[in-house]
Amino acid sequence: MRFKTGLSLCTTLWPLAATAATPGALENYPVRPVRLIVPQSPGGGSDLYARMVAQPLAERIGQPVVIDNRAGAGSLIGTELVAKAIPDGYTLLGISSSFTILPGIYKQIPFDPVKDFAGVALTSSYPHVVVVHPSVAANSIKELIALAKAKPGALNYGSAGVGTPTQLSPELFKYMAGVNMLHVPYSGGGPALNALVGGQVQVYFGPIATVLPQVKGGKLRALAVTSARRSTILPELPTVAEAGVAGFEQDAWNGLLAPARTPAAVLRKLNSEVNAVLKTSAIRERYAVEGVEARTMSPDELDAMLRKEISKWAQVIKHAGIKPE
């Protein structure tokens, strides 16, 4: 499938106009506003976390960080814009963990998610929570696995749609735990959660901030978190790995990328400033309200994580039989 992005000739030719940055320019970077493209609509999670970081980052670097929402084509439009932008540090991309799923769910995408980008910084991380309807006779991951094995295909789980993290996380769980659960896709996380609360589906792997009110209200039962470490928001919950599926890990996260060939000095500068923002009490307190944790990485560490995640989710998508669009 080909996506018409509507990029202007000027935008498309930006890389051809790029010239090597002079040492003086790197030392003074930045000298003008930085554009942070978010490839989703305003108001969503990626937009929210980008805005949380943008203002304090602007204060630290002494230049505005302007959010530019470029939604469309499943985030491909805005992402391609950054892939083809001049690699000078003045155009950045705000991504979520869904970025690493793109190569597996689309037959063709207008950029290479590894070769066309350079890591800048991770900005946030949060787990999904394995929750069940109170009618499900499982109070732990081991009991959920036993129930699923006793009645293969009888348990169902809801998701925000085909190819979303809320489908792929339980598909990874199914593969690693050796169980069979039926997938019931919905047109978003809200409808999926409502269906779970209403008893139309039985299991959901949902973002912590989304499911937490329902858990605290007694409408859902939480069994475990999907991250490698326990959540500071729900420290009493074990991880899925601790609870019986060794090696299981699925984090939702947000971060910043730059076009490939952005000078290493610029990447290091941005990384240092973003990491400084993440250490402030102000950002950590704002994150805590959303059930999110600040998590820092170097540009190289982020690049390595992206390669690992892209490979992992491609395998999960193939195993689950999800057909690329």
N, C-alpha and C positions, 0 to 999 in steps of 0.2 A: 504494500500500500504506500502510495506517495502522498506526502503532506504538502500542501501549498502554504507556504509560510508568509507570503506577501512581503518578503524582505525587499527593501529598495536596492537599486543598483549601487547606490552609495554605500549602504551597509554591507552588501555582499563584497564590495571591493576594499573594504577597510583593511584586511590583512595585507593586501598588495601595497597599500600606502604606508604600512608600518615601517619605521626606521629604527635602527639601533639606538637605544637610550644612551645619552652621554653620562659619564660619571657624575657630573654636576647635577644633572636632572635626577639621578637616582638618590643622591645625597639630600636633595631638597624635596623629594616626593613626600606627600602630594602637594601640588601647587594649584590645583583646581578641584572642583567637586568630583566625587566618586559616584558612579551610577551602579546601584545594586539591583539587578534584574531578578525579580521573583516570577517564575513561570506559572504562577497560579493567580487566581482572583484575590482581591483584597478581602481580608476577614478570615481566611483559612489559617491552618496551623503554620504553614511555611511562611506566610506573610506576617503572622503575629511574632514569630521568633526572630525573623529578619529585622522587624521594626524595634524589637526589644534591644537588639545589639547595635543597630544603626546609629541611634542618637548618641549614646555614650562613646561609640567609636569615633563619631564625627568630632566630639569634644576633644578626644585625645589626639587626633591627627590634624586638627585645626582646619578642616575642610568639611563642607556638607557631604553627607552620605545620603543620596537621593534614591528612595525606593521607586522602582519602575515596574509595575505589574504588567506582565505580558503573557496572559493566559491563552490557552488554545491548543488543540491537537494533543491533549493529554500531556501538557507541559513541554512539548517539542518545540513550539514556536519561540518561546523565550530562551530556551536552552540553546537552540541553534544560533540565536542572536549573539550570545556570549561566545560560543565556539568560533564564530567568524569575526569577532571584534578584534581591534588592535590590541596586542598583548602588552599593554603599558601600565596595567594596574588601575586604570580608570573605569573599567567595566568588570563587574563581578557578578557571579551567579549565586543566588540563594537556593540551596538544594535541601531535600529531605531524603530519607532512606529509600523512598520510591525511585530515586534516580538510578539506583543499582538494579532495579527490576526492568527498566525500559528495554534493554537489549533482548530480554527473554520473552517479552510479550508483543513486540513488534517485529515483523519480518524485515522491515527497513526503517532506519532512522537516519536523519540527515547530518549525523555527526558521529564520531567515535567517542564513547564516554570515557575512555582511557587516554587515547592519544591526543584528543583535542582540548584537554583540560589539565590544569595544574591545581593541586590542593592548596588552599589558603589556611583554613582553620575549621575545626569542629566547633560548633557553638552550643549544642545542647544534646541531651540524651535522655530517653525515658523508656521504660519497659511497657510492653503490653501485659495485661493480666488475664489469666485463664479464669473465666467466670462461668458458672452454670446456673440454670434455673433451680430454685429451691426444690422442685419436684425430682431432680436428678439424684439418685441414690449414690452420691460420691462426695466425700468430704476431703479427698486428697487426690493427687495426681495418680498414685498407685491404684486407688479405688476407681478412678475414671478409666484407667487403662484396663483394669479387670472387667469393668462393666462393658466397655467397648469390645473386648475380646470374647466375652460371653455371648454378646448379641451383635455380630458383625453387621455394620450398615444400619443398625437400628437407631443409633445416636446420630443426630444431625447438628451441624454448626452453621451459624450465620456469618455472613461477611458483608463488607461494604461494596462488593462487586468482584467480578472475575479479574484476577491478576493484581489485586490490592494486597497490601501487607496483612490485612485481616483474613485473607484466604491463604496466603503463602505460609504464614506462621503455623496455623493448624495443619497444613499439608506437610510441613517439615516435621511437625510433631507426629503425625500419622506414620510417616516413613520411619522415623527414628524409634518410635514406640511399637511399631508393627501392628497398628490397629486400623480399622476401617470406620470412618464416619462420613455421613452424607453431607455434601456441601449445598447450602441454600444461599444463593447470592441475592443481595438487595441493592437498591439504587443509592447507597450511601451508608455511612456509619450510624446515623440517626435511626433510619428505618430498621437496620439490623438489630440495634440495641433495643428498640421498642418491641420487636418481634421476640427477643429473648425474654424481656420482662413480662410480656404477654403470654409466654409459654409456647409460642409457635415454633421456636427452635430451642435447643437445649444447651448449647455450648457456644461460647464466643471468646475470641482472643482480642480484647479491645484495649485501646490506649488508656493508661492509668487515669488520666484526668477525666475521661469520658465515663468510665465505669465506676469510679470511686464513690460518687454520690449514691448510686444504686446499691452498692455494697454496704455502705454505711446506713442506708435506709432499710436494709434487710430484704431488699427485693431480689438480690443476687447473692450467690455464694462465691467467694474468691478462693481459688485453690493454690495458685502460684504465680510468680512473675516470670516473664520470658527472658529477662536479661541474665548476663553471666554473674552479676552480683545482686544481692538483695537491694530492694529499693529503700531509700531513706524515708519515703512517704508511707510505705507499708512494711516496716522491718520485720514484722512477725511472719510474713509470708515467705516460704522457701522459694528458691528458684526452681524452675522445671527440672534443671539438671540435678539439684539437691534432692528433689522429690522423686527421682527414679528414672529420668531419661538422661543418662550421662552424656555430656558434650552438647546438649541442646543450648542454643543461644540465639536470641533475636531481639535486637535493640532497635527502637525507632530513634532517629536522630536528625539533626539539622546541621548544615555547615555552609561554608563558602568556598567557591571555586573561582579560578581565573582562567582566561584563555591559555592554552599551551604556549610555551616560549615567553611567558611573562618573566622578566628578570628575577633571578633568585633573590636578589637583595630586596626587591619589592615584596616578594612573597614572605620573606623573613620579617620585614617591617610590619606588614599587615598581621601576620601571625602573632607577633609579639604584642601588638596593640590589642588585638581581639582577646588574647589570653589574659591580658591585664584587665580588660573589661569584665571577663568571666570570673575574676577573683574578687570583684567588689561585692560588698554586702548587698548593695542595691539590686544588682542583677540576680544574685542568688535568692534573695527574698521574693523577687518577682517570679522567678522560676518555680520556687516552692509552692506558690499559689496554684500553679498549673501542673504540679506533680512532675516537674522537670528538674534535671540535675545539670549543672555546668560540668563539661568534660573537655579537657584540652588535649590537643594533638599537634605535633609538628606537621608542616606540609608533607614531608616524606611519609610520616605515619598515616596521614589521611589518604595519600595516594595508594599506599599498600592496603589499607582497609577497603577502599573502593574496589580494587582488583579482586580481593578476596570475596567481597559481598556479591559482586557481579557474577563471579564464577559459581558461588553457592546457590544463588537464586535461579540461575539458568538451569542448574541441575534439578532443583526442586520443581521448577515449571515443567521441565521435560518429564520428570517422574510422575507428576500429577496429571499429565496428559493435557495441559493447557495449550491450546493451539495459538500460535502467534497471529496477530491480526494483520 
